[in-house]
Amino acid sequence: MADLKALTMQPPSIVMEQQKRLKEALDKDSKGTISPTDLAEALGEGFSANSIRNAAFEGLLPFGFGHREHLKAQRYVAIPKITVWNWFTRGSN
């Protein structure tokens, strides 16, 4: 019978690196939110702050949201750290 530990799938090294960078980005300060820029940098190549910001503002980002006071006002994005952490770690238990 095969050793079960040998059959357990380990995360790829890029996933481990992203997890480490995400944890570091979330620990960067004591704010309750993470900026789209910090999140994009943590996730790495292929992610941009603008794509995260746009997805949040359009209601397509499951762990953040966008808002503005009126049509011509500046857009703001809120990405709660706890929601990011729960979203990205839910499959690791």
ABEGO torsion letter per residue (X at the ends): XBBAAAABBBBBAAAAAAAAAAAAAAAABABABBBAAAAAAAAEBGBBAAAAAAAAAAGABAABBBBBABAABBBBBBBBAAAAAAAAAAAAX
